[in-house]
Amino acid sequence: MSDMVSVWIEKLRNSIDNVFDIFGEELYEAENFLPIDVFNELCESLKSGVEHALSGFAKWMKVWIHLPLSVCRLGGDYGSDYARTFLHVFYSRPESDYSTLQEKSYIKSLQEDIIINK
């Protein structure tokens, strides 16, 4: 997840200097109908909007980016299964205590998150 967030942030950063990356088709149409000064104002407004979007997105995502993706599974119907597997992975409970396929899947996911986030 953190890799994808980094890609999105970088794409937004690059788009600030070239709003045509995001709004290309619309801007090409507008360029034909608007006077040049109005068109330039539109481009500057879009640039400012992308800067604000980047700022908000980065601020919100940086709070979550350090968490492993498997944490998203904590809620819902299988929250207790996830909590038990979390104890197994981080507190070395024997795997034989786990009987469901769901729990075994969570163990694998957590172990992969540990490897990815090292």
Backbone hydrogen bonds, N-H to C=O, Kabsch-Sander energy under -0.5 kcal/mol:
donor,donor_aa,acceptor,acceptor_aa,energy
5,V,1,M,-2.4
6,S,2,S,-2.1
7,V,3,D,-2.0
8,W,4,M,-2.6
9,I,5,V,-2.6
10,E,6,S,-2.4
11,K,7,V,-2.5
12,L,8,W,-2.4
13,R,9,I,-2.5
14,N,10,E,-2.5
15,S,11,K,-1.8
16,I,12,L,-1.1
16,I,13,R,-0.6
17,D,13,R,-0.7
18,N,14,N,-0.5
21,D,18,N,-2.1
22,I,19,V,-0.8
23,F,19,V,-3.0
24,G,20,F,-1.1
27,L,23,F,-2.8
28,Y,24,G,-2.5
29,E,25,E,-1.8
30,A,26,E,-2.6
31,E,27,L,-2.4
32,N,28,Y,-0.8
32,N,29,E,-0.8
33,F,29,E,-0.7
33,F,30,A,-0.9
34,L,30,A,-2.4
39,F,35,P,-2.7
40,N,36,I,-2.6
41,E,37,D,-1.9
42,L,38,V,-2.3
43,C,39,F,-2.3
44,E,40,N,-2.3
45,S,41,E,-2.5
46,L,42,L,-2.6
47,K,43,C,-2.5
48,S,44,E,-2.4
49,G,45,S,-2.4
50,V,46,L,-2.6
51,E,47,K,-2.2
52,H,48,S,-2.3
53,A,49,G,-2.5
54,L,50,V,-2.8
55,S,51,E,-2.4
56,G,52,H,-2.6
57,F,53,A,-2.9
58,A,54,L,-2.9
59,K,55,S,-2.3
60,W,56,G,-2.3
61,M,57,F,-2.9
62,K,58,A,-2.3
63,V,59,K,-0.6
63,V,60,W,-0.7
64,W,60,W,-0.5
64,W,61,M,-1.0
65,I,61,M,-2.5
67,L,64,W,-2.0
71,V,68,P,-1.8
72,C,69,L,-1.8
73,R,70,S,-1.9
74,L,71,V,-2.0
79,G,76,G,-1.3
82,Y,78,Y,-2.4
83,A,79,G,-2.4
84,R,80,S,-2.2
85,T,81,D,-2.2
86,F,82,Y,-2.5
87,L,83,A,-2.0
88,H,84,R,-1.8
89,V,85,T,-2.8
90,F,86,F,-2.6
91,Y,87,L,-2.1
92,S,88,H,-0.9
93,R,87,L,-0.6
97,D,94,P,-1.6
98,Y,95,E,-2.3
99,S,97,D,-0.6
104,K,100,T,-1.7
105,S,101,L,-2.3
106,Y,102,Q,-2.1
107,I,103,E,-2.2
108,K,104,K,-2.0
109,S,105,S,-2.3
110,L,106,Y,-2.8
111,Q,107,I,-2.4
112,E,108,K,-2.2
113,D,109,S,-2.2
114,I,110,L,-2.2
115,I,111,Q,-1.8
116,I,112,E,-2.6
117,N,113,D,-2.4
118,K,115,I,-1.0
